[in-house]
Amino acid sequence: MFQDPQFLAREMFLNAHLPDGTPFKMPGIVPKLSDTPGSADWVGPELGAHTNTILKELGYTQETIEELRKEKVI
């Protein structure tokens, strides 16, 4: 798909960068609208950005979360 002429012509992939500067390709804006074309201003949260919040909501203590991190479970 990354080499397909139709996908490339329709700009179906955008070149983006993670907060640390790492480049990657992400899906382009769909549908393509002439009056309001849209844009991708944010690539989304970093991997694991919400782990503590979710685990705390599930009842895990901070100590347990730290132990899971130490054991490389999360």
Buried (B, 14 or more C-beta within 10 A) or exposed (E): EEEEEEEEEEEBBBEBEEEEEEEEEEEBBEEEEEEEEEEEEEEEEEEEEEBBEEBEEEEBEEEEBEEBEEEEEB
